[in-house]
Amino acid sequence: MRAVPTWAVATAAAAPVLLVTGWTVAGARQPADYDPVRDTISELAGREATDSWIMTGVLLLFGACYLVIAAALHAAGLPSRFLLAVGGVATIALIAFPRPTVGGSLAHGTVATVAVLALSLWPAGTALRLPRVAGAGQPEPPWAFRRAVGLSVTVVLLGLVGWFAFEVTGGSRAGLAERVTALAAALWPLLAVLSARRAQRAWVAGAAPPADPRRRVTAVRPGGRRSSRGPAPRRPGRLP
């Protein structure tokens, strides 16, 4: 099992903080009629938004975080890592297709849908992996990448996506639904990375051979004389 580098943990931890900080700061720069419960995050990066560069930069860094995690998270398997990378690329691509102030945009909607679906489906990518062969010396997968866990997380994320779609089409809390969905999707990579790191450390600790208490330890005393620590040799004719 490959080790999870510290920079991958730091990147996964920075992603949700970056997202929440970004929409909070960018939202504070908008006019008084901007309502974070009603209005979406995409509007903060739109052409008519005040200081749209704030949310644009956040989307760039946020998508890059997904790419870094996908590159480092070998325990997730190729299907999950591929979907996570697609979600990162689509998040960055939203910068090129901002949402217009009035009306909709087919390009923006398509890219946003790809990003949302990829980031919702990547936990279930573990179900596409072949089962491990018993006794092959392979460690058990981390709990975050077990099939039941991955499928359950995907069901929850898709449920949040459905809530967001409902609010966009006929509700009044599209901003709230989008923020909850985006934050949940951003937190799961962090939990997955921590799960993989913990499993790798436990596997390394279990694979290390135990120390032999009967092993003789030789130490060099001052003056060049050797001292052996261990069971004393028996003398001939002497009872133990």
ABEGO torsion letter per residue (X at the ends): XBBBBAAAAAAAAAAAAAAAAAAAAAAAABBAABBAAABBAAAAABAABBGAAAAAAAAAAAAAAAAAAAAABAAAEAAAAAAAAAAAAAAAAAAABBBBABEBBAAAAAAAAAAAAAAAAAAAAAAABBBBBBGAGBBBBBAAABAAAAAAAAAAAAAAAAAAAAAAAABAAAAAAAAAAAAAAAAAAAAAAAAAAAAAAAAAAAABBBBBAABBBBBBBBGGBBBBBEBBBBBBGBBX
